[in-house]
Amino acid sequence: MRLAEEAGLDLVEIVPNPKLPVCKILDYGKLKFQNQKKAAEARKKQKTVEIKEIKMRPNIDTHDYEVKMKAVRRFFEEGDKVKVTLRFRGREMAHQELGMKLLLQVKEETAPIAKVEAEPKLEGRQMMMVLAPR
């Protein structure tokens, strides 16, 4: 303590171990500032993964389907997950196999760049599947 006071610095406990504590003589304010800078830099570098949603209908036209798939590929390039939602209306509920077929087609087309995180499942009037980038 005396050495730290003479140097005008602080005695900082680095490793609080009951048998053999490790202490350093340094400027505590400067240490605190450097730790804050490291934490801010780490926060800046991390990327949050978002879940983007693509909505379709079971009787989607080929061009509309291609446009949606282009958006799905763009989302994967950005590193986001994609939730493909298929909404059934009215009599479409009687033909759920068409919806399953469409979701399996999406799964096959995105197989090289994505993996299925949640298999296609029916919830009420909509069927959905979650894909994550490889």
Disulfide bonds with the S-S distance in Angstrom:
none
